[in-house]
Amino acid sequence: MDGDFKAEPFKIKAVEPIQLIPRREREEAIQKVGYNLFSLNSDQVYIDLLTDSGTGAMSDRQWAGLMQGDESYAGSDNYQKLVAVVQELFDYEYTIPAHQGRGAEQVLFPLLAGKGQYGISNMHFDTTKAHVELAGAKAVDMFTENAVETGKYHPFKGNLDVEKAEEFIQEKGTEKIAFIIMTITCNSAGGQPVSLENIKNTKLLADRYDIPLLLDAARFAENAYFIKQREEGYQDKTIKTIVKEMFSYAEAFTLSAKKDAIANIGGLIGIKDDEKLYKRARSRSVPLEGFPTYGGLAGRDMEAIARGLREVIQLEYLDYRIGQVKYLGDNLREAGIPIQYPVGGHAVFVDAGKMAPHIPHNQFPGQALGVELYKEAGVRGVEVGTLLLGRDPDTGENLQAPLELLRLAIPRRVYTDNHLDVVTEGMKRVRDKADQLSGLKFTYEPEVLRHFTAKFEPVK
């Protein structure tokens, strides 16, 4: 058939039963855990859109690879295969595995950043920001104004504002800038892609001031897909070609293999050709992650990652993946629910600030919408806004996020469009009572990454 009638590029070989518990039980469950969606048990959730991280369905080839795990403590054959894939796809000489993306960050960032310095990004995600701050530096976002205009179309809302970043560098001094991190796609901006033109211009800026450019590359293949679809001159390029060009402009990358490697666990540090930095990172990984040829992973996990990295760059897969996210986004927009538009790569981001404008930012409108969606439909999302952003590390004051969002992250190859129709109907019911919702306030607030374990109560 023609492209207009394409179905999912896979058959379903195994299923996992799920069930919707009664509304009364859902209301009791969310109250019991202090209105924190992270604290729910998985069997209390019907459709889980909390994250796309580690929640994807591996292919039969990946499952077969698990049986070929070489669990040698040092020099695993699976590590050698992983190195070969990284060299093939990204053209980076050095690879260090980690147990997940934040493990890669905790190894690499302190080697490049220190007290009194700054890390610049198009927009840091929460764990990346935390590791910049744990290294002693301060995370600064330099996103474009297009990113916060959720109803307005722009093909690359994830772009870094190069002019603003240069002004900041000149103001603070080159020695104060530890690195520039380009997040592809930009999660906190709504899963929005970054253009290759912007990556090139950021590289020129970094070189002008002798500042390392890093990639937070968790969703690199989705970013490459948007470049192919939207950026002039790339329509006839393969995803693999676009990926290699994206990575050519950076000195190093961190990657959560739980996203675009479609694995359930794992992460990577890639270093292009800096042998000195590689040796320092390798030494640091031993006490933090494990021996450099396993980095907190079993050999079988490294095999699954290596195979997943090759699968994720297939155009048929990406057509399906991005198309399914767009399906949910289009349905929500048609229902009059404000979202970050155009739809990004891994999730639909509901604009909670617009949907519940009566709830102030410090009462977390995105969290309030997420709690209500769970009550209505058993669907679990996650707040991406002021709650996630946290407090200023110097003053302790609540930072106000530029956007108050409810993220509905779609696991890879897990749910059908019928599941997403349930999400749409749930959001419609939330829409109908949004003006009656109350905000939330802390009853417990941890110091770091508070949204994971905080507890709340409704504001009366």
Sequence and secondary structure as in RCSB ss.txt:
>XXXX:A:sequence
MDGDFKAEPFKIKAVEPIQLIPRREREEAIQKVGYNLFSLNSDQVYIDLLTDSGTGAMSDRQWAGLMQGDESYAG
SDNYQKLVAVVQELFDYEYTIPAHQGRGAEQVLFPLLAGKGQYGISNMHFDTTKAHVELAGAKAVDMFTENAVET
GKYHPFKGNLDVEKAEEFIQEKGTEKIAFIIMTITCNSAGGQPVSLENIKNTKLLADRYDIPLLLDAARFAENAY
FIKQREEGYQDKTIKTIVKEMFSYAEAFTLSAKKDAIANIGGLIGIKDDEKLYKRARSRSVPLEGFPTYGGLAGR
DMEAIARGLREVIQLEYLDYRIGQVKYLGDNLREAGIPIQYPVGGHAVFVDAGKMAPHIPHNQFPGQALGVELYK
EAGVRGVEVGTLLLGRDPDTGENLQAPLELLRLAIPRRVYTDNHLDVVTEGMKRVRDKADQLSGLKFTYEPEVLR
HFTAKFEPVK
>XXXX:A:secstr
  GGG   SS            HHHHHHHHHHTTT GGGS GGG SEE S SSS S   HHHHHHHTT    SSS
 HHHHHHHHHHHHHH  SEEEEESSHHHHHHHHHHHH  TT EEEES   HHHHHHHHHTT EEEE B GGGG T
TS  TTTT B HHHHHHHHHHH GGGEEEEEEESSBTTTTSB   HHHHHHHHHHHHHTT  EEEE TTHHHHHH
HHHHHSTT TTS HHHHHHHHHHT SEEEEETTSTT  SS EEEEESS HHHHHHHHHHHHHHT STTTTT  HH
HHHHHHHHHHHTT HHHHHHHHHHHHHHHHHHHHTT  B SS  SSEEEEEHHHHSTTS GGG HHHHHHHHHHH
HHSEE EEESHHHH B TTT  B   S  EEEEE  TTT  HHHHHHHHHHHHHHHHHGGG   EEEEE  SSSG
GGT EEEE  
